[in-house]
């Protein structure tokens, strides 16, 4: 199974004609890391704890 970064990089390169692999991978890695960090920082609202 492909790592999500590889899969998303390949998909991005299929969608755009002006990105090389290094540029696409850098962008995907940045977005993937930001999403991961955001997901780790998210805490459910206390309203749901009742």
Secondary structure, 3 states (H helix, E strand, C coil): CCCHHHHHHHHHHHHCCCCCHHHHHHHHHHHHHHHHHHHHHCCCCHHHHC
